[in-house]
C-alpha cells in the first residue's frame, strides 16, 4: 500500500495501525516519537486504533533536548 512517510513515498503492509507502522519502519525509541497522520497529531493512546490507509500522509516527529541554558549563562558571565 502506498503512503508518504516524512515526505517520501513508501510501500507498507496492509492493515497496519500506527504502532505496527513504527515497528515495521524500525523506528528507534518509538516512545519518544510523535506521529502526525494527515495533518493531525495523534495522541499516543490513538496509535493502536489509528489504521493507516492508502494515500495517507504520515510524519514522525522527534523531539530533541539539548544542554542547559543555565550553563551557557554561567560561562558568559565568568
TIKOL-644415 format. One record per residue (C-alpha): x, y, z. Coordinates in steps of 0.02 Angstrom, whole numbers, plus 50000, padded with zeros to 5 digits. Example, Ala and Ser with C-alpha at 12.3 -4.5 7.8 and 13.67 -1.06 7.14 Angstrom:
% residues 2
506154977550390;506844994750357;
END
This chain:
% residues 78
500005000050000;500705017149952;500865030850083;502015045650113;503145045050266;504125060550312;503855067550138;504445051950044;503365039149953;503415022050035;502575005050017;501964997350180;500974982050230;499074982050227;498054984550385;499414992150493;498995003250639;500225016750694;501045005150822;501314992250684;501985005450565;503255011250694;503834993250714;503854989850526;504885005650496;506075000250636;505885017050724;507145018350865;506375023051032;504565024050968;504025030151140;504945046451101;504095049350933;502515059250899;501525054750744;500575066250629;499295057450519;498565067750376;498925083950468;498285078450639;499475074750782;498905058650864;498845055351049;499885040351098;498255031951153;497685032750971;499195023350900;498325006450920;496665011550843;497305022850702;497395011650548;498465017650403;497565018850235;498115020350055;498745037950017;498965043250199;500255056550240;501255051850396;502575061850486;503665055350627;504115069850740;505635067950851;505865079750997;507675082751044;508325090151204;509905099951221;511075106451353;510595117651494;510395136051455;511005139451631;512725132751587;512845144751440;512355159251552;513645154351683;515025153551551;514525170351480;514625178851650;516275170851707;
END
